[in-house]
């Protein structure tokens, strides 16, 4: 494997959403990540070809029955050989299975034990169910998405699940691995989506407390579609462009390229009282040309401009193609590993695996004797697809 995390071993207890995303990030960076599925999810031989869920890429897949004593014993044997473990169950589930932090750290004192939840391991909400929309609501983020006079608009599930969740879990695990190199001791990483989302809002806490962001209203502030110079505009063909001309020199370029240079109404850029009217005027200007025509005028300038692209369009845009931001693998278009490194270049180590596809190979490679692997498969404590 290549990438800056090559040589690290991580156990991923299968889950959904932010957990697999965090595991994908670590695998993209070169870590050897093994995904542990429920034995009951294996119902026959692995189908031909890659699993369609590209978030499972880069790691091998085994199936263990963690309600079977031998399945638990096998996981703990793997823990002895791992640098980190990550799980995304509600608080207490791993403890009831006998593979909680106490048991795992007793077997491997250097282990970094990453835990991914919505609400965190403690607190009044800790045991309740939830989804991204709930976590970003409680974190103080959802209230600020949306246009003036409209209800809050959930930003898909990128802020809680993936930004405040999966990325913070991956970051926490890497921090734990770095610290363990110095101290020789592992620890538990409590990654909660509500905590991570709150951290993502740091700049807006600052801005609101010095009067730069009115948190009592949506869609009236500079960065939430209130400003005429920071918004998306519909074009003549029904497509959209994005404008982010905040700084005076970029605003001047916006006015020049839209033909509004010298218009007195646009002179006072930061007069919030005039923003709704100026937005109407800019909207009229942008509706006069197609998205492609605006690209010809504004691309490669300092307006702070980009066309609003769908996923399929983004994959074909010349800038993204030049940087190879997206790639084709196994018949699926997908984002390439990020960020980039000059020397330890990340790559996708393998295609997304099916449940239990590598059980025998992984257990053997991680030091479980072949005869014991046979016994585990015979008893149902482990399953091979």
C-alpha positions as a Python dict, from the first residue, in 0.01 Angstrom:
ca = {
    (1, 'X'): (0, 0, 0),
    (2, 'X'): (104, 360, -57),
    (3, 'X'): (2, 679, 121),
    (4, 'X'): (111, 845, 445),
    (5, 'X'): (-70, 592, 668),
    (6, 'X'): (89, 285, 509),
    (7, 'X'): (186, 35, 778),
    (8, 'X'): (-101, 114, 1016),
    (9, 'X'): (-368, -150, 1076),
    (10, 'X'): (-727, -49, 1149),
    (11, 'X'): (-1031, -260, 1232),
    (12, 'X'): (-1362, -115, 1116),
    (13, 'X'): (-1674, -259, 1277),
    (14, 'X'): (-1928, -230, 995),
    (15, 'X'): (-2183, 49, 1020),
    (16, 'X'): (-2343, 313, 799),
    (17, 'X'): (-2275, 673, 703),
    (18, 'X'): (-1992, 845, 887),
    (19, 'X'): (-1813, 530, 1005),
    (20, 'X'): (-1752, 383, 659),
    (21, 'X'): (-1661, 730, 533),
    (22, 'X'): (-1395, 768, 803),
    (23, 'X'): (-1264, 419, 724),
    (24, 'X'): (-1251, 508, 354),
    (25, 'X'): (-1045, 819, 432),
    (26, 'X'): (-795, 615, 634),
    (27, 'X'): (-777, 345, 366),
    (28, 'X'): (-731, 608, 93),
    (29, 'X'): (-431, 734, 288),
    (30, 'X'): (-272, 389, 289),
    (31, 'X'): (-385, 230, 616),
    (32, 'X'): (-467, -140, 605),
    (33, 'X'): (-832, -128, 706),
    (34, 'X'): (-1031, -448, 759),
    (35, 'X'): (-1409, -414, 769),
    (36, 'X'): (-1583, -658, 1004),
    (37, 'X'): (-1937, -745, 897),
    (38, 'X'): (-2203, -943, 1080),
    (39, 'X'): (-2179, -1313, 999),
    (40, 'X'): (-2549, -1314, 917),
    (41, 'X'): (-2494, -1076, 628),
    (42, 'X'): (-2314, -1350, 430),
    (43, 'X'): (-2574, -1552, 241),
    (44, 'X'): (-2362, -1725, -20),
    (45, 'X'): (-2057, -1681, -241),
    (46, 'X'): (-1944, -1326, -314),
    (47, 'X'): (-2101, -1193, -635),
    (48, 'X'): (-1876, -1120, -928),
    (49, 'X'): (-1739, -769, -954),
    (50, 'X'): (-1706, -492, -699),
    (51, 'X'): (-1965, -399, -438),
    (52, 'X'): (-2153, -92, -566),
    (53, 'X'): (-2101, 109, -245),
    (54, 'X'): (-1785, 303, -330),
    (55, 'X'): (-1750, 420, 33),
    (56, 'X'): (-1636, 62, 105),
    (57, 'X'): (-1337, 94, -126),
    (58, 'X'): (-978, 22, -30),
    (59, 'X'): (-1031, -244, 236),
    (60, 'X'): (-1082, -615, 280),
    (61, 'X'): (-1398, -754, 433),
    (62, 'X'): (-1446, -1032, 688),
    (63, 'X'): (-1756, -1162, 866),
    (64, 'X'): (-1764, -1254, 1235),
    (65, 'X'): (-2049, -1345, 1468),
    (66, 'X'): (-1991, -1118, 1768),
    (67, 'X'): (-2264, -1300, 1960),
    (68, 'X'): (-2061, -1619, 1936),
    (69, 'X'): (-1784, -1656, 2197),
    (70, 'X'): (-1534, -1762, 1932),
    (71, 'X'): (-1627, -1466, 1715),
    (72, 'X'): (-1558, -1230, 2005),
    (73, 'X'): (-1233, -1411, 2085),
    (74, 'X'): (-1124, -1379, 1723),
    (75, 'X'): (-1193, -1007, 1714),
    (76, 'X'): (-988, -960, 2031),
    (77, 'X'): (-705, -1158, 1870),
    (78, 'X'): (-715, -918, 1577),
    (79, 'X'): (-718, -623, 1818),
    (80, 'X'): (-381, -739, 1950),
    (81, 'X'): (-239, -691, 1601),
    (82, 'X'): (-415, -361, 1522),
    (83, 'X'): (-325, 2, 1575),
    (84, 'X'): (-684, 127, 1587),
    (85, 'X'): (-1044, 8, 1600),
    (86, 'X'): (-1348, 210, 1500),
    (87, 'X'): (-1716, 147, 1570),
    (88, 'X'): (-2042, 335, 1529),
    (89, 'X'): (-2295, 172, 1761),
    (90, 'X'): (-2500, 341, 2031),
    (91, 'X'): (-2320, 373, 2366),
    (92, 'X'): (-2295, 42, 2549),
    (93, 'X'): (-2343, -193, 2254),
    (94, 'X'): (-1976, -287, 2216),
    (95, 'X'): (-1947, -333, 2593),
    (96, 'X'): (-2241, -576, 2592),
    (97, 'X'): (-2073, -772, 2315),
    (98, 'X'): (-1756, -801, 2522),
    (99, 'X'): (-1540, -592, 2288),
    (100, 'X'): (-1564, -251, 2453),
    (101, 'X'): (-1267, -27, 2524),
    (102, 'X'): (-1175, -201, 2851),
    (103, 'X'): (-1149, -544, 2692),
    (104, 'X'): (-969, -419, 2383),
    (105, 'X'): (-719, -197, 2564),
    (106, 'X'): (-646, -482, 2804),
    (107, 'X'): (-538, -688, 2503),
    (108, 'X'): (-356, -402, 2329),
    (109, 'X'): (-264, -104, 2552),
    (110, 'X'): (-153, 102, 2247),
    (111, 'X'): (-487, 65, 2068),
    (112, 'X'): (-671, 380, 1956),
    (113, 'X'): (-1041, 301, 2003),
    (114, 'X'): (-1254, 531, 1786),
    (115, 'X'): (-1624, 569, 1863),
    (116, 'X'): (-1868, 738, 1623),
    (117, 'X'): (-2210, 848, 1747),
    (118, 'X'): (-2451, 1131, 1684),
    (119, 'X'): (-2493, 1257, 2039),
    (120, 'X'): (-2173, 1132, 2204),
    (121, 'X'): (-2101, 866, 2465),
    (122, 'X'): (-2275, 1059, 2744),
    (123, 'X'): (-2529, 1336, 2799),
    (124, 'X'): (-2912, 1336, 2813),
    (125, 'X'): (-2952, 1246, 2443),
    (126, 'X'): (-2676, 982, 2433),
    (127, 'X'): (-2900, 674, 2414),
    (128, 'X'): (-3158, 820, 2174),
    (129, 'X'): (-3183, 748, 1802),
    (130, 'X'): (-3110, 1026, 1557),
    (131, 'X'): (-2991, 1122, 1213),
    (132, 'X'): (-2780, 1397, 1058),
    (133, 'X'): (-3072, 1643, 1050),
    (134, 'X'): (-3119, 1608, 1427),
    (135, 'X'): (-2750, 1640, 1515),
    (136, 'X'): (-2696, 1957, 1311),
    (137, 'X'): (-3018, 2099, 1457),
    (138, 'X'): (-2900, 2055, 1817),
    (139, 'X'): (-2550, 2177, 1730),
    (140, 'X'): (-2682, 2518, 1626),
    (141, 'X'): (-2611, 2480, 1255),
    (142, 'X'): (-2939, 2390, 1083),
    (143, 'X'): (-3117, 2704, 1201),
    (144, 'X'): (-2886, 2914, 984),
    (145, 'X'): (-2931, 2733, 651),
    (146, 'X'): (-3202, 2878, 431),
    (147, 'X'): (-3327, 3191, 263),
    (148, 'X'): (-3500, 3483, 426),
    (149, 'X'): (-3861, 3411, 518),
    (150, 'X'): (-3825, 3037, 455),
    (151, 'X'): (-3785, 2739, 694),
    (152, 'X'): (-3437, 2598, 759),
    (153, 'X'): (-3306, 2397, 463),
    (154, 'X'): (-3116, 2077, 553),
    (155, 'X'): (-2788, 2071, 352),
    (156, 'X'): (-2822, 1701, 262),
    (157, 'X'): (-2629, 1497, 520),
    (158, 'X'): (-2282, 1634, 455),
    (159, 'X'): (-2248, 1860, 760),
    (160, 'X'): (-2332, 1613, 1037),
    (161, 'X'): (-2259, 1267, 900),
    (162, 'X'): (-1950, 1340, 696),
    (163, 'X'): (-1811, 1680, 799),
    (164, 'X'): (-1887, 1682, 1170),
    (165, 'X'): (-1883, 1303, 1197),
    (166, 'X'): (-1665, 1093, 970),
    (167, 'X'): (-1393, 1350, 912),
    (168, 'X'): (-1363, 1426, 1284),
    (169, 'X'): (-1345, 1054, 1363),
    (170, 'X'): (-1066, 1004, 1109),
    (171, 'X'): (-886, 1312, 1243),
    (172, 'X'): (-924, 1188, 1600),
    (173, 'X'): (-789, 844, 1517),
    (174, 'X'): (-484, 988, 1341),
    (175, 'X'): (-423, 1221, 1638),
    (176, 'X'): (-450, 922, 1871),
    (177, 'X'): (-204, 724, 1660),
    (178, 'X'): (48, 1008, 1668),
    (179, 'X'): (17, 1044, 2046),
    (180, 'X'): (48, 667, 2100),
    (181, 'X'): (382, 671, 1919),
    (182, 'X'): (518, 900, 2192),
    (183, 'X'): (340, 767, 2499),
    (184, 'X'): (305, 400, 2413),
    (185, 'X'): (-54, 421, 2535),
    (186, 'X'): (-382, 399, 2352),
    (187, 'X'): (-704, 580, 2435),
    (188, 'X'): (-1069, 622, 2340),
    (189, 'X'): (-1176, 878, 2079),
    (190, 'X'): (-1535, 996, 2143),
    (191, 'X'): (-1638, 1148, 1808),
    (192, 'X'): (-1990, 1289, 1820),
    (193, 'X'): (-2155, 1448, 1519),
    (194, 'X'): (-2310, 1717, 1737),
    (195, 'X'): (-1962, 1811, 1867),
    (196, 'X'): (-1801, 1809, 1524),
    (197, 'X'): (-2081, 2016, 1372),
    (198, 'X'): (-2051, 2269, 1654),
    (199, 'X'): (-1679, 2297, 1581),
    (200, 'X'): (-1750, 2357, 1211),
    (201, 'X'): (-1955, 2660, 1322),
    (202, 'X'): (-1659, 2825, 1500),
    (203, 'X'): (-1630, 3120, 1260),
    (204, 'X'): (-1999, 3199, 1289),
    (205, 'X'): (-1980, 3202, 1670),
    (206, 'X'): (-1708, 3463, 1635),
    (207, 'X'): (-1896, 3665, 1373),
    (208, 'X'): (-2224, 3663, 1563),
    (209, 'X'): (-2061, 3782, 1884),
    (210, 'X'): (-1902, 4087, 1722),
    (211, 'X'): (-2212, 4188, 1525),
    (212, 'X'): (-2108, 4055, 1183),
    (213, 'X'): (-2373, 3781, 1167),
    (214, 'X'): (-2734, 3817, 1283),
    (215, 'X'): (-2817, 3471, 1417),
    (216, 'X'): (-3181, 3568, 1474),
    (217, 'X'): (-3250, 3566, 1099),
    (218, 'X'): (-3171, 3345, 803),
    (219, 'X'): (-3077, 3469, 459),
    (220, 'X'): (-2989, 3825, 560),
    (221, 'X'): (-2618, 3787, 631),
    (222, 'X'): (-2315, 3805, 405),
    (223, 'X'): (-2251, 3430, 382),
    (224, 'X'): (-2605, 3290, 402),
    (225, 'X'): (-2744, 3434, 74),
    (226, 'X'): (-2830, 3771, 223),
    (227, 'X'): (-2568, 3962, 22),
    (228, 'X'): (-2610, 4030, -348),
    (229, 'X'): (-2240, 3960, -405),
    (230, 'X'): (-2247, 3615, -238),
    (231, 'X'): (-2521, 3401, -389),
    (232, 'X'): (-2627, 3183, -680),
    (233, 'X'): (-2808, 3330, -979),
    (234, 'X'): (-3027, 3169, -1242),
    (235, 'X'): (-2923, 3205, -1603),
    (236, 'X'): (-3122, 3225, -1926),
    (237, 'X'): (-3107, 2847, -1972),
    (238, 'X'): (-3232, 2765, -1622),
    (239, 'X'): (-2883, 2676, -1499),
    (240, 'X'): (-2704, 2861, -1219),
    (241, 'X'): (-2376, 3035, -1144),
    (242, 'X'): (-2217, 3112, -808),
    (243, 'X'): (-2076, 3450, -710),
    (244, 'X'): (-1853, 3518, -407),
    (245, 'X'): (-1722, 3871, -468),
    (246, 'X'): (-1662, 3970, -106),
    (247, 'X'): (-1340, 4172, -117),
    (248, 'X'): (-1356, 4520, -278),
    (249, 'X'): (-1127, 4430, -568),
    (250, 'X'): (-1334, 4122, -649),
    (251, 'X'): (-1657, 4321, -618),
    (252, 'X'): (-1519, 4579, -860),
    (253, 'X'): (-1448, 4300, -1109),
    (254, 'X'): (-1806, 4171, -1068),
    (255, 'X'): (-1946, 4512, -1150),
    (256, 'X'): (-1715, 4553, -1449),
    (257, 'X'): (-1800, 4218, -1607),
    (258, 'X'): (-2175, 4257, -1548),
    (259, 'X'): (-2177, 4605, -1699),
    (260, 'X'): (-2268, 4765, -1365),
    (261, 'X'): (-1942, 4953, -1315),
    (262, 'X'): (-2014, 5314, -1230),
    (263, 'X'): (-2373, 5243, -1124),
    (264, 'X'): (-2427, 5451, -811),
    (265, 'X'): (-2668, 5200, -656),
    (266, 'X'): (-2389, 4942, -634),
    (267, 'X'): (-2128, 5179, -489),
    (268, 'X'): (-2209, 5107, -122),
    (269, 'X'): (-2130, 4734, -124),
    (270, 'X'): (-2187, 4678, 249),
    (271, 'X'): (-2513, 4872, 285),
    (272, 'X'): (-2727, 4581, 404),
    (273, 'X'): (-3048, 4774, 367),
    (274, 'X'): (-2996, 4785, -8),
    (275, 'X'): (-2893, 4421, -54),
    (276, 'X'): (-3242, 4286, -148),
    (277, 'X'): (-3285, 4548, -420),
    (278, 'X'): (-2935, 4496, -558),
    (279, 'X'): (-2993, 4122, -562),
    (280, 'X'): (-3300, 4173, -779),
    (281, 'X'): (-3099, 4386, -1018),
    (282, 'X'): (-2815, 4134, -1039),
    (283, 'X'): (-3064, 3853, -1091),
    (284, 'X'): (-3203, 4038, -1392),
    (285, 'X'): (-2852, 4076, -1536),
    (286, 'X'): (-2765, 3709, -1495),
    (287, 'X'): (-3094, 3595, -1649),
    (288, 'X'): (-2992, 3768, -1971),
    (289, 'X'): (-2724, 3511, -2060),
    (290, 'X'): (-2682, 3135, -2040),
    (291, 'X'): (-2451, 2966, -1791),
    (292, 'X'): (-2198, 2891, -2064),
    (293, 'X'): (-2200, 3253, -2176),
    (294, 'X'): (-2127, 3367, -1820),
    (295, 'X'): (-1848, 3111, -1800),
    (296, 'X'): (-1690, 3264, -2109),
    (297, 'X'): (-1708, 3607, -1946),
    (298, 'X'): (-1612, 3525, -1586),
    (299, 'X'): (-1407, 3207, -1573),
    (300, 'X'): (-1037, 3265, -1499),
    (301, 'X'): (-1106, 3613, -1359),
    (302, 'X'): (-1100, 3743, -1001),
    (303, 'X'): (-1477, 3774, -971),
    (304, 'X'): (-1480, 3461, -748),
    (305, 'X'): (-1703, 3275, -988),
    (306, 'X'): (-1790, 2916, -1074),
    (307, 'X'): (-2075, 2748, -1258),
    (308, 'X'): (-2310, 2547, -1036),
    (309, 'X'): (-2252, 2192, -1157),
    (310, 'X'): (-2428, 1865, -1096),
    (311, 'X'): (-2210, 1568, -999),
    (312, 'X'): (-2190, 1432, -1354),
    (313, 'X'): (-2098, 1776, -1486),
    (314, 'X'): (-1835, 1827, -1215),
    (315, 'X'): (-1660, 1505, -1318),
    (316, 'X'): (-1625, 1638, -1673),
    (317, 'X'): (-1523, 1998, -1598),
    (318, 'X'): (-1178, 2084, -1743),
    (319, 'X'): (-1037, 2194, -1406),
    (320, 'X'): (-1142, 1874, -1231),
    (321, 'X'): (-1022, 1665, -1524),
    (322, 'X'): (-683, 1839, -1519),
    (323, 'X'): (-643, 1765, -1148),
    (324, 'X'): (-795, 1416, -1178),
    (325, 'X'): (-1034, 1506, -897),
    (326, 'X'): (-1259, 1219, -1006),
    (327, 'X'): (-1169, 878, -1138),
    (328, 'X'): (-1334, 576, -1298),
    (329, 'X'): (-1298, 238, -1131),
    (330, 'X'): (-1505, -79, -1158),
    (331, 'X'): (-1750, 107, -1378),
    (332, 'X'): (-1820, 374, -1115),
    (333, 'X'): (-1724, 741, -1121),
    (334, 'X'): (-1596, 847, -779),
    (335, 'X'): (-1391, 1117, -606),
    (336, 'X'): (-1019, 1046, -597),
    (337, 'X'): (-836, 1023, -262),
    (338, 'X'): (-774, 1363, -103),
    (339, 'X'): (-569, 1549, 4),
    (340, 'X'): (-267, 1510, -224),
    (341, 'X'): (83, 1423, -105),
    (342, 'X'): (404, 1485, -299),
    (343, 'X'): (591, 1173, -187),
    (344, 'X'): (360, 921, -19),
    (345, 'X'): (100, 934, -292),
    (346, 'X'): (-241, 794, -187),
    (347, 'X'): (-424, 548, -408),
    (348, 'X'): (-727, 322, -388),
    (349, 'X'): (-581, -9, -277),
    (350, 'X'): (-871, -231, -384),
    (351, 'X'): (-1227, -232, -507),
    (352, 'X'): (-1521, -229, -263),
    (353, 'X'): (-1554, -579, -120),
    (354, 'X'): (-1861, -790, -53),
    (355, 'X'): (-1953, -907, 296),
    (356, 'X'): (-1718, -1181, 413),
    (357, 'X'): (-1525, -1188, 87),
    (358, 'X'): (-1182, -1202, 254),
    (359, 'X'): (-1251, -1374, 586),
    (360, 'X'): (-1011, -1665, 541),
    (361, 'X'): (-735, -1456, 382),
    (362, 'X'): (-741, -1182, 645),
    (363, 'X'): (-756, -1411, 947),
    (364, 'X'): (-464, -1611, 812),
    (365, 'X'): (-264, -1299, 721),
    (366, 'X'): (-322, -1153, 1068),
    (367, 'X'): (-176, -1460, 1236),
    (368, 'X'): (-473, -1687, 1309),
    (369, 'X'): (-359, -2050, 1251),
    (370, 'X'): (-519, -2218, 951),
    (371, 'X'): (-674, -2498, 1157),
    (372, 'X'): (-838, -2245, 1387),
    (373, 'X'): (-973, -2053, 1087),
    (374, 'X'): (-1128, -2378, 963),
    (375, 'X'): (-1287, -2434, 1304),
    (376, 'X'): (-1425, -2079, 1314),
    (377, 'X'): (-1583, -2121, 971),
    (378, 'X'): (-1724, -2463, 1063),
    (379, 'X'): (-1884, -2330, 1383),
    (380, 'X'): (-2034, -2019, 1220),
    (381, 'X'): (-1828, -1786, 1439),
    (382, 'X'): (-1683, -1661, 1110),
    (383, 'X'): (-1816, -1683, 756),
    (384, 'X'): (-1651, -1678, 415),
    (385, 'X'): (-1849, -1552, 116),
}
